[in-house]
Amino acid sequence: MKRELRNQSEKGYPGLLISIEGTDGAGRTTQIERLRSWLAIEGYGVVISEWKTSSLIANAIDLAKERNLLHAYTFSLLYASDFADRLEHVILPALKAGLIVLTDRYTYTAYARDVVRGVSPEWIRRLYDFAPEPDLVFYLNMPVEILLKRIIASSGLDYYESGRDIGLSTDFYESFKIYQRKIISEYSKMEKEYNFETIDGTLSIEAVQTKMRKAIKEFMDSGVIR
């Protein structure tokens, strides 16, 4: 039998919004898939929304990237449009239906990445001020050296995720390290501001998952379940 969630407060919907943040290679996708399986077994309806997956906007972003047409503020506006489309057509409908929404990255990704590219922190926060605040935010903190090894072993170094578009270094590896350190620095500034549940990303997959499940259970036990 499907279990239901009680409306948490003034948010206006009965669902639960849980965001998983972290740089590329931190293990977000693996943890989200495990959370989805666990929550489904527990009897909850679950929806996943991933960064840059709007059917209307994602292709336009990819095309602009291929042609290297993205100024920092254009970059921000395109990603915000993608987010807004997913919010309207995926995230909010699921929350209003009482489902648990797991997001692979949320506005905090923009707050970190766009600021590193030169966007004003105040401007980017105003741009996303329509976004509902998540009930829980997990941040997977991972040292740059380990991130580099993981990325090289899997997908390889991406032009944008290496910060090559902003001229940090002509060397791919050095550019990646500089860029990711700047991103991690921005995340560290947000930890207290947005009440992140920070988890050591170097822990085993099972250990990270256990910490996430424990935090979710504690949140639900505080009065969400009915």
PyMOL commands that set and color helices and strands:
alter all, ss='L'
color gray80, all
select helices_A, chain A and resi 28-41+58-66+72-96+107-116+121-127+144-153+164-166+172-193+205-221
alter helices_A, ss='H'
color red, helices_A
select strands_A, chain A and resi 16-21+46-50+100-104+136-141+197-200
alter strands_A, ss='S'
color yellow, strands_A
deselect
rebuild
show_as cartoon
